Amino acid sequence: MASSCRRPPPIIFSCLGFLLLASVVVAADTSLPPANSTFLAREELAKMRRVRAHLKRLNKPSVKTIQSPEGDLIDCIPSHLQPAFDHPKLKGQKPLDPPERPRGPPPTDPAMAVCFQSWAISGEFCPEGTVPIRRTTEADVLRASSVKRFAKKPMATLRRNSASSGHEHAVGYVTGDQYFGAKASLNVWSPRVSSPSEFSLSQIWVIAGSFGQDLNTIEAGWQVSPELYGDNHPRFFTYWTTDAYQATGCYNLLCSGFVQTNNKVAIGAAISPVSMFNGGQFDITLLVWKDPKHGNWWLEFGSGLLVGYWPSFLFSHLARHASMVQFGGEVVNSRPAGAHTATQMGSGHFAGEGFARASYFRNLQVVDWDNNLVPPPNLRLLADHPRCYDIFGGINSVWGNFFYYGGPGRNPRCPS
């Protein structure tokens, strides 16, 4: 760049002088970067400024940091400083006290092995009065399509829109009534995700509104998402939106919204151990329900561990109740028409292979108007592409309402 600032030599009107001048100009030109590369450098610098500003908003001052076996840094953030309290309607507040839990029968299969989170296996937790939050890195944000879309799901990720969105599902669902929560136990696997832009998840959806721009959802489960986390570990996650994944909501605690109250569960952290084919089966139990007194939606992980809540004011339709509940798996198929991703759903095996081979949801329940946990009425099962991922279920005295689901994705019968 220095050559562009030199004073040009005097113009000498001779052939030799002209040739000397031309050689100087050519030499100077070759040292200058092309105009488009200068523009790109400025754009890159501006992008990094946006990334770092976003990280400064997300990563709050911590009183302690714990490193997980996967390399995550779990920061212990004072409860009142967590991202939720950046929201204008929550500024200056503190987390609420626990609500009344839904009434229902105790678990019918207490001997089933459970899994937890690898960062806490050593027994080290965050101090009381703090919440564990996975630290977001520059690399995390840069993997997203933009800073604005970081930690947001692509639009149109619900089952009814899967034909056009590339999202494929195998789910059990209930609809046509008023629901105030849902509960299930689901076993955790480590499915193969074949592209960084794809994911595989298993979750509960609590849904209200139409499938247009006013769709409200609350979601919780486990997922493998290389784009979001930078690896292929199954992780506990949450999500919410009030406008069909357009501008509102996000994963985990990566925007203002969900208020965490627990110092032993890190949303976005890896789950361990995971189920093995023909081996040990490990599951998590999740409960989402609407507090009858204050109207907020609470989340419970495992046996009585209250994780936190989504304030009622975040939502329009869900401020009243849900009109649909879904349980099951979802993958992204980013392949062009006529091809299909090899991303696995669940265990990567079809539902018909059964226990210890296929993924399952068991003890499915919904919360009724009187805060009771009851079996889901008229549970329906549906797989968008049953030759790629399928589902079948039943009812018994041990698992209540249950189903197996999943599949390998691309195989000799998929797509067809």
C-alpha positions as a Markdown table, in Angstrom:
| # | Residue | x | y | z |
|---|---|---|---|---|
| 1 | Met | 0.0 | 0.0 | 0.0 |
| 2 | Ala | 3.0 | 2.4 | 0.6 |
| 3 | Ser | 3.7 | 2.7 | -3.2 |
| 4 | Ser | 0.2 | 4.2 | -3.7 |
| 5 | Cys | 1.2 | 7.1 | -1.5 |
| 6 | Arg | 4.5 | 8.1 | -3.4 |
| 7 | Arg | 4.6 | 11.2 | -5.5 |
| 8 | Pro | 4.8 | 10.2 | -9.2 |
| 9 | Pro | 8.1 | 10.9 | -10.9 |
| 10 | Pro | 8.2 | 13.9 | -13.3 |
| 11 | Ile | 7.0 | 13.2 | -16.8 |
| 12 | Ile | 9.9 | 13.2 | -19.2 |
| 13 | Phe | 8.9 | 13.4 | -22.8 |
| 14 | Ser | 11.3 | 10.9 | -24.3 |
| 15 | Cys | 10.9 | 7.4 | -25.4 |
| 16 | Leu | 13.3 | 6.2 | -22.7 |
| 17 | Gly | 11.6 | 8.4 | -20.1 |
| 18 | Phe | 8.2 | 7.1 | -21.1 |
| 19 | Leu | 9.4 | 3.5 | -20.8 |
| 20 | Leu | 10.9 | 4.2 | -17.4 |
| 21 | Leu | 7.7 | 5.8 | -16.3 |
| 22 | Ala | 5.6 | 2.9 | -17.5 |
| 23 | Ser | 7.8 | 0.4 | -15.7 |
| 24 | Val | 7.4 | 2.4 | -12.4 |
| 25 | Val | 3.6 | 2.5 | -12.9 |
| 26 | Val | 3.4 | -1.2 | -13.6 |
| 27 | Ala | 5.5 | -2.0 | -10.6 |
| 28 | Ala | 3.3 | 0.2 | -8.4 |
| 29 | Asp | 0.1 | -1.4 | -9.8 |
| 30 | Thr | 1.3 | -4.9 | -9.0 |
| 31 | Ser | 1.9 | -4.1 | -5.4 |
| 32 | Leu | -1.7 | -2.9 | -4.9 |
| 33 | Pro | -4.4 | -5.4 | -3.9 |
| 34 | Pro | -7.3 | -5.8 | -6.3 |
| 35 | Ala | -10.2 | -3.6 | -5.4 |
| 36 | Asn | -12.5 | -6.6 | -4.7 |
| 37 | Ser | -10.0 | -8.1 | -2.2 |
| 38 | Thr | -9.9 | -4.8 | -0.3 |
| 39 | Phe | -13.7 | -4.8 | -0.1 |
| 40 | Leu | -13.6 | -8.4 | 1.1 |
| 41 | Ala | -11.1 | -7.6 | 3.8 |
| 42 | Arg | -13.3 | -4.7 | 5.0 |
| 43 | Glu | -16.3 | -7.0 | 5.1 |
| 44 | Glu | -14.3 | -9.6 | 7.0 |
| 45 | Leu | -13.2 | -7.1 | 9.5 |
| 46 | Ala | -16.8 | -5.8 | 10.0 |
| 47 | Lys | -18.0 | -9.4 | 10.4 |
| 48 | Met | -15.4 | -10.1 | 13.1 |
| 49 | Arg | -16.5 | -6.9 | 14.9 |
| 50 | Arg | -20.1 | -8.1 | 14.9 |
| 51 | Val | -19.0 | -11.6 | 16.1 |
| 52 | Arg | -17.0 | -10.2 | 19.0 |
| 53 | Ala | -19.8 | -7.8 | 20.0 |
| 54 | His | -22.2 | -10.7 | 20.0 |
| 55 | Leu | -19.9 | -12.8 | 22.1 |
| 56 | Lys | -19.5 | -10.0 | 24.6 |
| 57 | Arg | -23.3 | -9.9 | 25.0 |
| 58 | Leu | -23.6 | -13.7 | 25.4 |
| 59 | Asn | -20.5 | -14.6 | 27.6 |
| 60 | Lys | -21.2 | -13.0 | 31.0 |
| 61 | Pro | -18.6 | -12.6 | 33.8 |
| 62 | Ser | -18.2 | -15.9 | 35.6 |
| 63 | Val | -17.2 | -16.8 | 39.2 |
| 64 | Lys | -15.9 | -20.2 | 38.2 |
| 65 | Thr | -15.2 | -22.2 | 35.0 |
| 66 | Ile | -15.3 | -26.0 | 34.6 |
| 67 | Gln | -13.8 | -27.7 | 31.5 |
| 68 | Ser | -15.7 | -30.7 | 30.2 |
| 69 | Pro | -14.1 | -33.8 | 28.7 |
| 70 | Glu | -15.2 | -32.6 | 25.2 |
| 71 | Gly | -13.3 | -29.3 | 25.7 |
| 72 | Asp | -16.3 | -27.1 | 26.5 |
| 73 | Leu | -15.9 | -24.4 | 29.0 |
| 74 | Ile | -18.8 | -24.2 | 31.4 |
| 75 | Asp | -19.0 | -20.8 | 33.0 |
| 76 | Cys | -20.7 | -20.4 | 36.4 |
| 77 | Ile | -22.7 | -17.1 | 35.9 |
| 78 | Pro | -24.5 | -15.3 | 38.7 |
| 79 | Ser | -28.2 | -16.1 | 38.2 |
| 80 | His | -29.2 | -12.5 | 37.8 |
| 81 | Leu | -26.6 | -11.9 | 35.1 |
| 82 | Gln | -27.6 | -14.7 | 32.7 |
| 83 | Pro | -28.7 | -13.7 | 29.2 |
| 84 | Ala | -32.4 | -13.9 | 30.0 |
| 85 | Phe | -32.2 | -10.8 | 32.1 |
| 86 | Asp | -31.0 | -8.7 | 29.2 |
| 87 | His | -34.7 | -8.8 | 28.1 |
| 88 | Pro | -36.4 | -5.5 | 28.7 |
| 89 | Lys | -39.2 | -7.2 | 30.6 |
| 90 | Leu | -36.8 | -9.1 | 32.8 |
| 91 | Lys | -34.2 | -6.4 | 33.6 |
| 92 | Gly | -33.5 | -6.1 | 37.3 |
| 93 | Gln | -35.4 | -9.3 | 38.2 |
| 94 | Lys | -34.3 | -12.6 | 39.7 |
| 95 | Pro | -35.4 | -16.2 | 38.9 |
| 96 | Leu | -38.8 | -17.2 | 40.2 |
| 97 | Asp | -39.4 | -19.9 | 42.8 |
| 98 | Pro | -40.4 | -23.4 | 41.7 |
| 99 | Pro | -44.1 | -23.9 | 40.7 |
| 100 | Glu | -46.5 | -26.6 | 41.5 |
| 101 | Arg | -45.5 | -29.7 | 39.7 |
| 102 | Pro | -48.1 | -31.7 | 37.7 |
| 103 | Arg | -49.8 | -34.5 | 39.5 |
| 104 | Gly | -49.3 | -38.0 | 38.2 |
| 105 | Pro | -48.3 | -41.6 | 38.9 |
| 106 | Pro | -44.6 | -42.2 | 39.8 |
| 107 | Pro | -42.4 | -43.7 | 37.1 |
| 108 | Thr | -43.3 | -47.3 | 36.3 |
| 109 | Asp | -39.7 | -48.3 | 35.4 |
| 110 | Pro | -37.4 | -46.8 | 38.0 |
| 111 | Ala | -34.6 | -49.4 | 37.2 |
| 112 | Met | -34.0 | -48.0 | 33.7 |
| 113 | Ala | -30.5 | -46.5 | 33.5 |
| 114 | Val | -30.3 | -42.7 | 33.1 |
| 115 | Cys | -27.6 | -40.5 | 31.6 |
| 116 | Phe | -26.5 | -37.1 | 32.7 |
| 117 | Gln | -23.9 | -34.7 | 31.5 |
| 118 | Ser | -20.2 | -35.4 | 31.1 |
| 119 | Trp | -19.0 | -32.0 | 32.5 |
| 120 | Ala | -20.6 | -32.9 | 35.9 |
| 121 | Ile | -19.6 | -36.6 | 36.1 |
| 122 | Ser | -16.6 | -35.6 | 38.3 |
| 123 | Gly | -19.1 | -34.2 | 40.9 |
| 124 | Glu | -18.0 | -30.7 | 40.4 |
| 125 | Phe | -20.9 | -28.2 | 40.0 |
| 126 | Cys | -21.4 | -24.5 | 39.9 |
| 127 | Pro | -21.9 | -22.7 | 43.3 |
| 128 | Glu | -25.4 | -21.9 | 44.6 |
| 129 | Gly | -26.7 | -18.7 | 43.2 |
| 130 | Thr | -25.0 | -19.3 | 39.8 |
| 131 | Val | -26.1 | -21.2 | 36.6 |
| 132 | Pro | -23.8 | -23.2 | 34.3 |
| 133 | Ile | -23.6 | -21.8 | 30.8 |
| 134 | Arg | -21.5 | -23.3 | 28.0 |
| 135 | Arg | -19.2 | -20.6 | 26.8 |
| 136 | Thr | -19.8 | -19.5 | 23.2 |
| 137 | Thr | -16.6 | -19.2 | 21.0 |
| 138 | Glu | -15.8 | -17.3 | 17.8 |
| 139 | Ala | -15.7 | -20.6 | 16.0 |
| 140 | Asp | -19.3 | -21.4 | 17.1 |
| 141 | Val | -20.6 | -18.1 | 15.7 |
| 142 | Leu | -18.6 | -18.3 | 12.5 |
| 143 | Arg | -20.0 | -21.7 | 11.6 |
| 144 | Ala | -23.5 | -20.1 | 11.3 |
| 145 | Ser | -24.6 | -18.6 | 8.0 |
| 146 | Ser | -24.6 | -15.1 | 9.7 |
| 147 | Val | -24.4 | -13.6 | 13.2 |
| 148 | Lys | -28.1 | -12.8 | 12.9 |
| 149 | Arg | -29.0 | -16.5 | 12.2 |
| 150 | Phe | -26.6 | -17.9 | 14.8 |
| 151 | Ala | -28.4 | -20.3 | 17.3 |
| 152 | Lys | -31.6 | -20.2 | 15.3 |
| 153 | Lys | -33.2 | -23.1 | 13.5 |
| 154 | Pro | -34.0 | -22.9 | 9.8 |
| 155 | Met | -37.5 | -21.8 | 9.2 |
| 156 | Ala | -40.3 | -24.4 | 8.5 |
| 157 | Thr | -38.9 | -27.2 | 10.7 |
| 158 | Leu | -42.2 | -28.7 | 11.8 |
| 159 | Arg | -43.6 | -31.9 | 10.3 |
| 160 | Arg | -46.3 | -30.3 | 8.1 |
| 161 | Asn | -43.6 | -28.3 | 6.3 |
| 162 | Ser | -41.0 | -31.0 | 5.9 |
| 163 | Ala | -41.8 | -31.7 | 2.2 |
| 164 | Ser | -40.5 | -28.3 | 1.2 |
| 165 | Ser | -37.9 | -27.6 | 3.9 |
| 166 | Gly | -35.7 | -30.7 | 3.8 |
| 167 | His | -36.6 | -31.6 | 7.4 |
| 168 | Glu | -37.8 | -35.1 | 7.9 |
| 169 | His | -39.6 | -36.5 | 10.9 |
| 170 | Ala | -40.8 | -39.7 | 12.6 |
| 171 | Val | -43.2 | -38.6 | 15.4 |
| 172 | Gly | -46.1 | -39.4 | 17.7 |
| 173 | Tyr | -48.5 | -36.5 | 18.1 |
| 174 | Val | -51.8 | -35.4 | 19.6 |
| 175 | Thr | -53.8 | -32.4 | 18.4 |
| 176 | Gly | -57.2 | -30.8 | 18.6 |
| 177 | Asp | -57.4 | -30.1 | 22.3 |
| 178 | Gln | -56.0 | -27.9 | 25.0 |
| 179 | Tyr | -52.6 | -29.1 | 26.4 |
| 180 | Phe | -50.6 | -27.6 | 29.3 |
| 181 | Gly | -47.5 | -29.7 | 29.0 |
| 182 | Ala | -45.9 | -33.0 | 28.0 |
| 183 | Lys | -43.5 | -35.6 | 29.5 |
| 184 | Ala | -41.6 | -38.6 | 28.1 |
| 185 | Ser | -38.4 | -40.6 | 28.6 |
| 186 | Leu | -36.2 | -41.0 | 25.5 |
| 187 | Asn | -33.0 | -42.9 | 25.1 |
| 188 | Val | -29.9 | -41.1 | 23.9 |
| 189 | Trp | -27.7 | -42.1 | 21.0 |
| 190 | Ser | -24.9 | -40.7 | 19.0 |
| 191 | Pro | -26.2 | -40.8 | 15.4 |
| 192 | Arg | -23.9 | -40.1 | 12.5 |
| 193 | Val | -24.5 | -36.7 | 10.9 |
| 194 | Ser | -23.1 | -36.7 | 7.4 |
| 195 | Ser | -22.8 | -32.9 | 6.7 |
| 196 | Pro | -21.9 | -29.9 | 8.9 |
| 197 | Ser | -25.1 | -28.2 | 7.8 |
| 198 | Glu | -27.3 | -31.1 | 8.9 |
| 199 | Phe | -28.5 | -32.2 | 12.4 |
| 200 | Ser | -30.2 | -35.1 | 14.0 |
| 201 | Leu | -32.4 | -34.7 | 17.1 |
| 202 | Ser | -35.0 | -36.3 | 19.3 |
| 203 | Gln | -37.3 | -34.0 | 21.3 |
| 204 | Ile | -40.7 | -33.0 | 22.6 |
| 205 | Trp | -42.5 | -30.1 | 20.9 |
| 206 | Val | -45.2 | -28.1 | 22.6 |
| 207 | Ile | -47.0 | -26.1 | 19.9 |
| 208 | Ala | -49.7 | -23.5 | 19.5 |
| 209 | Gly | -50.9 | -21.3 | 16.6 |
| 210 | Ser | -51.1 | -22.0 | 12.9 |
| 211 | Phe | -48.3 | -23.3 | 10.8 |
| 212 | Gly | -47.8 | -19.8 | 9.4 |
| 213 | Gln | -45.9 | -16.9 | 10.8 |
| 214 | Asp | -47.6 | -16.9 | 14.2 |
| 215 | Leu | -46.4 | -20.4 | 15.1 |
| 216 | Asn | -45.3 | -20.8 | 18.8 |
| 217 | Thr | -43.2 | -23.7 | 19.9 |
| 218 | Ile | -41.3 | -24.9 | 23.0 |
| 219 | Glu | -38.8 | -27.7 | 22.4 |
| 220 | Ala | -36.5 | -29.8 | 24.5 |
| 221 | Gly | -34.5 | -33.0 | 23.9 |
| 222 | Trp | -31.1 | -34.1 | 22.7 |
| 223 | Gln | -29.4 | -33.3 | 19.4 |
| 224 | Val | -26.2 | -33.8 | 17.3 |
| 225 | Ser | -25.4 | -30.6 | 15.5 |
| 226 | Pro | -21.9 | -30.0 | 14.1 |
| 227 | Glu | -22.8 | -26.5 | 13.0 |
| 228 | Leu | -24.0 | -25.4 | 16.4 |
| 229 | Tyr | -21.5 | -27.1 | 18.6 |
| 230 | Gly | -18.5 | -28.0 | 16.4 |
| 231 | Asp | -18.6 | -31.7 | 17.1 |
| 232 | Asn | -20.8 | -34.9 | 16.9 |
| 233 | His | -21.6 | -35.4 | 20.6 |
| 234 | Pro | -25.3 | -35.7 | 21.6 |
| 235 | Arg | -26.2 | -32.7 | 23.7 |
| 236 | Phe | -29.2 | -31.6 | 25.8 |
| 237 | Phe | -30.9 | -28.6 | 24.2 |
| 238 | Thr | -33.9 | -26.4 | 24.3 |
| 239 | Tyr | -35.5 | -24.1 | 21.7 |
| 240 | Trp | -38.4 | -21.6 | 21.5 |
| 241 | Thr | -40.0 | -19.4 | 18.9 |
| 242 | Thr | -43.1 | -17.3 | 18.6 |
| 243 | Asp | -43.0 | -16.5 | 14.9 |
| 244 | Ala | -42.3 | -19.8 | 13.1 |
| 245 | Tyr | -38.5 | -19.6 | 13.5 |
| 246 | Gln | -38.2 | -16.2 | 11.8 |
| 247 | Ala | -36.8 | -13.6 | 14.2 |
| 248 | Thr | -37.7 | -14.7 | 17.7 |
| 249 | Gly | -36.2 | -17.4 | 19.9 |
| 250 | Cys | -33.1 | -19.4 | 19.8 |
| 251 | Tyr | -31.3 | -22.6 | 21.1 |
| 252 | Asn | -30.4 | -22.9 | 24.7 |
| 253 | Leu | -29.4 | -19.7 | 26.5 |
| 254 | Leu | -28.1 | -18.0 | 23.3 |
| 255 | Cys | -30.6 | -15.1 | 23.4 |
| 256 | Ser | -32.8 | -13.4 | 26.0 |
| 257 | Gly | -35.7 | -15.7 | 26.9 |
| 258 | Phe | -35.3 | -18.9 | 28.9 |
| 259 | Val | -34.5 | -18.3 | 32.6 |
| 260 | Gln | -32.3 | -21.0 | 34.1 |
| 261 | Thr | -32.7 | -21.8 | 37.8 |
| 262 | Asn | -30.5 | -24.8 | 38.3 |
| 263 | Asn | -26.8 | -25.0 | 39.0 |
| 264 | Lys | -26.3 | -28.6 | 38.0 |
| 265 | Val | -27.6 | -28.8 | 34.4 |
| 266 | Ala | -25.8 | -27.0 | 31.5 |
| 267 | Ile | -28.1 | -26.6 | 28.5 |
| 268 | Gly | -26.0 | -27.3 | 25.4 |
| 269 | Ala | -23.6 | -29.6 | 27.2 |
| 270 | Ala | -22.8 | -33.2 | 26.1 |
| 271 | Ile | -24.8 | -36.1 | 27.5 |
| 272 | Ser | -23.1 | -39.2 | 28.9 |
| 273 | Pro | -23.2 | -42.1 | 28.7 |
| 274 | Val | -25.2 | -42.9 | 25.5 |
| 275 | Ser | -27.0 | -46.0 | 24.4 |
| 276 | Met | -25.1 | -48.8 | 22.6 |
| 277 | Phe | -26.4 | -51.1 | 19.9 |
| 278 | Asn | -27.2 | -54.5 | 21.6 |
| 279 | Gly | -25.8 | -52.9 | 24.8 |
| 280 | Gly | -26.8 | -50.7 | 27.7 |
| 281 | Gln | -29.7 | -48.3 | 27.1 |
| 282 | Phe | -29.6 | -44.9 | 28.7 |
| 283 | Asp | -32.4 | -42.3 | 28.6 |
| 284 | Ile | -33.4 | -38.9 | 29.9 |
| 285 | Thr | -36.8 | -37.9 | 31.2 |
| 286 | Leu | -38.1 | -34.5 | 30.2 |
| 287 | Leu | -41.2 | -32.6 | 31.5 |
| 288 | Val | -42.5 | -29.3 | 30.1 |
| 289 | Trp | -45.5 | -27.8 | 31.8 |
| 290 | Lys | -47.4 | -24.5 | 32.3 |
| 291 | Asp | -47.4 | -23.2 | 35.8 |
| 292 | Pro | -51.1 | -22.8 | 36.7 |
| 293 | Lys | -50.4 | -19.8 | 38.9 |
| 294 | His | -48.1 | -17.6 | 36.9 |
| 295 | Gly | -48.5 | -19.0 | 33.4 |
| 296 | Asn | -44.7 | -19.6 | 32.7 |
| 297 | Trp | -43.6 | -22.8 | 31.0 |
| 298 | Trp | -41.2 | -24.8 | 33.1 |
| 299 | Leu | -38.7 | -27.5 | 32.2 |
| 300 | Glu | -37.6 | -30.5 | 34.3 |
| 301 | Phe | -34.7 | -32.7 | 33.4 |
| 302 | Gly | -34.3 | -36.2 | 34.9 |
| 303 | Ser | -35.9 | -36.9 | 38.3 |
| 304 | Gly | -37.1 | -33.6 | 39.7 |
| 305 | Leu | -34.3 | -31.3 | 38.5 |
| 306 | Leu | -36.0 | -28.1 | 37.6 |
| 307 | Val | -33.9 | -26.5 | 34.8 |
| 308 | Gly | -35.8 | -23.2 | 34.5 |
| 309 | Tyr | -38.7 | -21.6 | 32.6 |
| 310 | Trp | -39.8 | -19.7 | 29.5 |
| 311 | Pro | -41.7 | -16.6 | 30.7 |
| 312 | Ser | -45.3 | -16.5 | 29.5 |
| 313 | Phe | -44.8 | -13.0 | 27.9 |
| 314 | Leu | -42.5 | -14.4 | 25.3 |
| 315 | Phe | -45.5 | -16.0 | 23.6 |
| 316 | Ser | -48.8 | -15.2 | 21.9 |
| 317 | His | -50.7 | -18.5 | 21.6 |
| 318 | Leu | -48.7 | -20.4 | 24.2 |
| 319 | Ala | -49.5 | -17.6 | 26.7 |
| 320 | Arg | -52.8 | -19.5 | 27.0 |
| 321 | His | -52.2 | -23.2 | 26.2 |
| 322 | Ala | -50.8 | -25.6 | 23.6 |
| 323 | Ser | -53.0 | -27.0 | 20.8 |
| 324 | Met | -50.6 | -29.8 | 19.7 |
| 325 | Val | -47.8 | -31.9 | 21.3 |
| 326 | Gln | -45.2 | -33.9 | 19.3 |
| 327 | Phe | -42.7 | -36.5 | 20.4 |
| 328 | Gly | -40.0 | -38.0 | 18.1 |
| 329 | Gly | -37.1 | -37.5 | 15.8 |
| 330 | Glu | -36.0 | -35.0 | 13.2 |
| 331 | Val | -33.2 | -34.8 | 10.7 |
| 332 | Val | -32.1 | -32.3 | 8.0 |
| 333 | Asn | -31.8 | -33.7 | 4.5 |
| 334 | Ser | -29.7 | -31.2 | 2.6 |
| 335 | Arg | -29.2 | -33.4 | -0.5 |
| 336 | Pro | -30.7 | -32.5 | -3.8 |
| 337 | Ala | -33.8 | -34.2 | -5.2 |
| 338 | Gly | -33.2 | -37.8 | -6.1 |
| 339 | Ala | -30.5 | -38.2 | -3.5 |
| 340 | His | -30.8 | -38.6 | 0.3 |
| 341 | Thr | -28.6 | -37.9 | 3.2 |
| 342 | Ala | -27.0 | -40.7 | 5.2 |
| 343 | Thr | -27.6 | -38.7 | 8.4 |
| 344 | Gln | -29.0 | -41.2 | 10.9 |
| 345 | Met | -32.1 | -40.6 | 13.1 |
| 346 | Gly | -32.0 | -42.0 | 16.6 |
| 347 | Ser | -29.8 | -45.1 | 16.7 |
| 348 | Gly | -29.6 | -45.2 | 12.9 |
| 349 | His | -31.8 | -48.4 | 12.9 |
| 350 | Phe | -35.4 | -48.9 | 11.9 |
| 351 | Ala | -38.2 | -49.1 | 14.5 |
| 352 | Gly | -38.9 | -52.8 | 13.8 |
| 353 | Glu | -35.5 | -53.8 | 15.3 |
| 354 | Gly | -36.9 | -53.1 | 18.7 |
| 355 | Phe | -35.2 | -52.7 | 22.1 |
| 356 | Ala | -31.5 | -52.1 | 22.4 |
| 357 | Arg | -31.3 | -51.6 | 18.6 |
| 358 | Ala | -33.9 | -48.9 | 17.7 |
| 359 | Ser | -34.5 | -45.6 | 19.6 |
| 360 | Tyr | -37.5 | -45.2 | 21.8 |
| 361 | Phe | -39.8 | -42.8 | 23.6 |
| 362 | Arg | -41.6 | -44.3 | 26.6 |
| 363 | Asn | -44.1 | -43.2 | 29.2 |
| 364 | Leu | -45.6 | -40.5 | 27.0 |
| 365 | Gln | -47.9 | -38.2 | 28.9 |
| 366 | Val | -49.6 | -34.8 | 28.5 |
| 367 | Val | -50.6 | -32.3 | 31.1 |
| 368 | Asp | -54.4 | -31.5 | 31.2 |
| 369 | Trp | -56.3 | -28.4 | 32.2 |
| 370 | Asp | -56.2 | -29.4 | 35.9 |
| 371 | Asn | -52.4 | -29.9 | 36.0 |
| 372 | Asn | -52.6 | -33.7 | 35.8 |
| 373 | Leu | -50.3 | -35.9 | 33.9 |
| 374 | Val | -52.4 | -38.2 | 31.7 |
| 375 | Pro | -51.8 | -40.6 | 28.8 |
| 376 | Pro | -52.0 | -38.8 | 25.4 |
| 377 | Pro | -55.5 | -39.2 | 23.9 |
| 378 | Asn | -55.6 | -40.6 | 20.4 |
| 379 | Leu | -51.8 | -40.6 | 19.9 |
| 380 | Arg | -51.0 | -40.8 | 16.2 |
| 381 | Leu | -47.8 | -42.0 | 14.6 |
| 382 | Leu | -46.4 | -40.6 | 11.4 |
| 383 | Ala | -43.1 | -40.9 | 9.4 |
| 384 | Asp | -42.5 | -38.5 | 6.6 |
| 385 | His | -40.3 | -40.9 | 4.7 |
| 386 | Pro | -40.8 | -44.4 | 6.1 |
| 387 | Arg | -38.2 | -46.0 | 3.8 |
| 388 | Cys | -35.6 | -43.7 | 5.3 |
| 389 | Tyr | -36.9 | -43.3 | 8.9 |
| 390 | Asp | -39.9 | -45.1 | 10.4 |
| 391 | Ile | -41.9 | -45.5 | 13.6 |
| 392 | Phe | -44.2 | -47.9 | 15.3 |
| 393 | Gly | -45.6 | -48.1 | 18.9 |
| 394 | Gly | -48.0 | -49.5 | 21.4 |
| 395 | Ile | -49.1 | -49.5 | 25.0 |
| 396 | Asn | -48.1 | -51.8 | 27.9 |
| 397 | Ser | -48.1 | -51.8 | 31.7 |
| 398 | Val | -44.5 | -50.9 | 32.1 |
| 399 | Trp | -43.8 | -48.3 | 29.4 |
| 400 | Gly | -47.3 | -46.9 | 29.1 |
| 401 | Asn | -47.6 | -45.3 | 25.7 |
| 402 | Phe | -44.4 | -45.8 | 23.8 |
| 403 | Phe | -42.9 | -46.0 | 20.3 |
| 404 | Tyr | -39.7 | -47.0 | 18.5 |
| 405 | Tyr | -38.5 | -44.8 | 15.7 |
| 406 | Gly | -35.5 | -43.9 | 13.5 |
| 407 | Gly | -33.5 | -45.2 | 10.6 |
| 408 | Pro | -30.3 | -44.9 | 8.6 |
| 409 | Gly | -31.4 | -42.4 | 6.0 |
| 410 | Arg | -29.8 | -43.3 | 2.6 |
| 411 | Asn | -30.2 | -47.1 | 1.9 |
| 412 | Pro | -31.3 | -49.2 | -1.1 |
| 413 | Arg | -35.0 | -48.2 | -0.5 |
| 414 | Cys | -34.4 | -44.5 | 0.3 |
| 415 | Pro | -35.1 | -42.3 | -1.5 |
| 416 | Ser | -38.1 | -43.9 | -3.3 |
